[in-house]
C-alpha cells in the first residue's frame, strides 16, 4: 500500500486554511492598519488642547467662550467619528477581499486533491 504524502499535505493545508483563515485575516489587518493617519493624530491633539482650554474656563463667568470651545470640541469629535467610520468600512472591505482569496485558495487546493 502506497501512501500519498502529497494528498495528506494538501488535506492538512485545506483544513488549516478553513480553521485559521479568520485569524490570518486579523493578523494581516493588524499589520496594515496599525498606524493612525496624520489627520487623526492632528484631530486628537486639537481635541486635547481644546479640552484643556475648556477646563480652564469658568462656565458661569465666560459662558459664551465656554460654549464656543464646547462646540469646537463637538465638531472635532464628529470629524473623528466620521474618519473612524470610513476607516472601519475600508477594513471591512479588505477583510472581505482577504477572506475571498483564502476561500479561492482553499477551493483550488481541494481541486488539486481530487
Kinemage of the C-alpha trace (Angstrom):
@kinemage 1
@onewidth
@group {chain A} dominant
@subgroup {mainchain}
@vectorlist {calphas} color= white
{ca unk a 1} P 0.000 0.000 0.000
{ca unk a 2} L 1.442 3.289 -1.113
{ca unk a 3} L 0.986 6.429 0.988
{ca unk a 4} L 0.257 9.579 -0.955
{ca unk a 5} L 2.080 12.237 1.041
{ca unk a 6} L 1.006 14.970 -1.357
{ca unk a 7} L -2.671 14.254 -0.644
{ca unk a 8} L -2.047 14.249 3.104
{ca unk a 9} L -0.228 17.583 2.885
{ca unk a 10} L -2.988 19.163 0.779
{ca unk a 11} L -5.768 17.945 3.051
{ca unk a 12} L -3.873 19.283 6.060
{ca unk a 13} L -3.374 22.646 4.305
{ca unk a 14} L -7.084 22.781 3.425
{ca unk a 15} L -8.133 22.110 6.993
{ca unk a 16} L -5.709 24.696 8.355
{ca unk a 17} L -6.948 27.295 5.860
{ca unk a 18} L -10.573 26.631 6.792
{ca unk a 19} L -9.897 26.773 10.504
{ca unk a 20} L -7.481 29.712 10.742
{ca unk a 21} L -8.441 31.955 7.821
{ca unk a 22} L -10.200 34.494 10.067
{ca unk a 23} L -7.197 34.660 12.410
{ca unk a 24} L -4.823 35.093 9.475
{ca unk a 25} L -7.068 37.840 8.144
{ca unk a 26} L -6.988 39.603 11.522
{ca unk a 27} L -3.201 39.388 11.636
{ca unk a 28} L -2.884 40.840 8.150
{ca unk a 29} L -5.230 43.700 9.021
{ca unk a 30} L -3.340 44.347 12.230
{ca unk a 31} L -0.142 44.813 10.236
{ca unk a 32} L -1.831 47.038 7.641
{ca unk a 33} L -3.939 49.300 9.881
{ca unk a 34} L -1.779 49.827 12.952
{ca unk a 35} L -0.722 53.371 12.160
{ca unk a 36} L -3.033 56.319 12.627
{ca unk a 37} L -3.244 58.802 9.831
{ca unk a 38} L -1.772 62.261 10.237
{ca unk a 39} L -5.266 63.714 10.153
{ca unk a 40} L -6.472 61.610 13.100
{ca unk a 41} L -3.398 62.479 15.136
{ca unk a 42} L -3.939 66.171 14.431
{ca unk a 43} L -7.605 65.946 15.453
{ca unk a 44} L -6.695 64.213 18.704
{ca unk a 45} L -4.059 66.834 19.537
{ca unk a 46} L -6.508 69.661 18.839
{ca unk a 47} L -9.127 67.911 20.952
{ca unk a 48} L -6.710 67.596 23.854
{ca unk a 49} L -5.795 71.290 23.647
{ca unk a 50} L -9.447 72.354 23.462
{ca unk a 51} L -10.405 70.180 26.447
{ca unk a 52} L -7.602 71.713 28.491
{ca unk a 53} L -8.801 75.160 27.456
{ca unk a 54} L -12.377 74.260 28.360
{ca unk a 55} L -11.291 73.082 31.805
{ca unk a 56} L -9.628 76.453 32.433
{ca unk a 57} L -12.764 78.442 31.574
{ca unk a 58} L -15.371 79.107 34.245
{ca unk a 59} L -18.777 78.470 32.622
{ca unk a 60} L -20.528 80.934 34.952
{ca unk a 61} L -18.245 83.866 34.141
{ca unk a 62} L -17.476 83.240 30.451
{ca unk a 63} L -20.409 81.262 29.136
{ca unk a 64} L -20.010 82.441 25.519
{ca unk a 65} L -16.368 81.397 25.339
{ca unk a 66} L -17.156 78.129 27.144
{ca unk a 67} L -19.960 77.337 24.679
{ca unk a 68} L -17.737 78.205 21.705
{ca unk a 69} L -14.983 75.855 22.863
{ca unk a 70} L -17.594 73.188 23.572
{ca unk a 71} L -18.947 73.477 20.005
{ca unk a 72} L -15.430 73.176 18.601
{ca unk a 73} L -14.897 70.039 20.690
{ca unk a 74} L -18.158 68.558 19.410
{ca unk a 75} L -17.159 69.280 15.791
{ca unk a 76} L -13.800 67.573 16.276
{ca unk a 77} L -15.466 64.563 17.885
{ca unk a 78} L -17.839 64.322 14.903
{ca unk a 79} L -14.903 64.500 12.481
{ca unk a 80} L -13.104 61.748 14.414
{ca unk a 81} L -16.212 59.540 14.339
{ca unk a 82} L -16.613 60.106 10.606
{ca unk a 83} L -12.968 59.282 9.969
{ca unk a 84} L -13.219 56.194 12.157
{ca unk a 85} L -16.313 55.067 10.291
{ca unk a 86} L -14.627 55.391 6.895
{ca unk a 87} L -11.538 53.568 8.177
{ca unk a 88} L -13.706 50.795 9.561
{ca unk a 89} L -15.531 50.395 6.244
{ca unk a 90} L -12.166 50.136 4.472
{ca unk a 91} L -11.102 47.449 6.957
{ca unk a 92} L -14.313 45.518 6.338
{ca unk a 93} L -13.765 45.652 2.571
{ca unk a 94} L -10.209 44.438 2.973
{ca unk a 95} L -11.371 41.673 5.314
{ca unk a 96} L -13.886 40.543 2.720
{ca unk a 97} L -11.275 40.500 -0.035
{ca unk a 98} L -8.808 38.546 2.083
{ca unk a 99} L -11.489 36.010 3.020
{ca unk a 100} L -12.399 35.613 -0.650
{ca unk a 101} L -8.737 34.991 -1.501
{ca unk a 102} L -8.460 32.386 1.267
{ca unk a 103} L -11.670 30.712 0.074
{ca unk a 104} L -10.449 30.591 -3.538
{ca unk a 105} L -7.114 29.218 -2.377
{ca unk a 106} L -8.900 26.541 -0.331
{ca unk a 107} L -11.066 25.612 -3.323
{ca unk a 108} L -8.003 25.367 -5.556
{ca unk a 109} L -6.270 23.113 -3.049
{ca unk a 110} L -9.399 20.962 -2.885
{ca unk a 111} L -9.498 20.675 -6.656
{ca unk a 112} L -5.843 19.672 -6.761
{ca unk a 113} L -6.591 16.998 -4.191
{ca unk a 114} L -9.320 15.499 -6.380
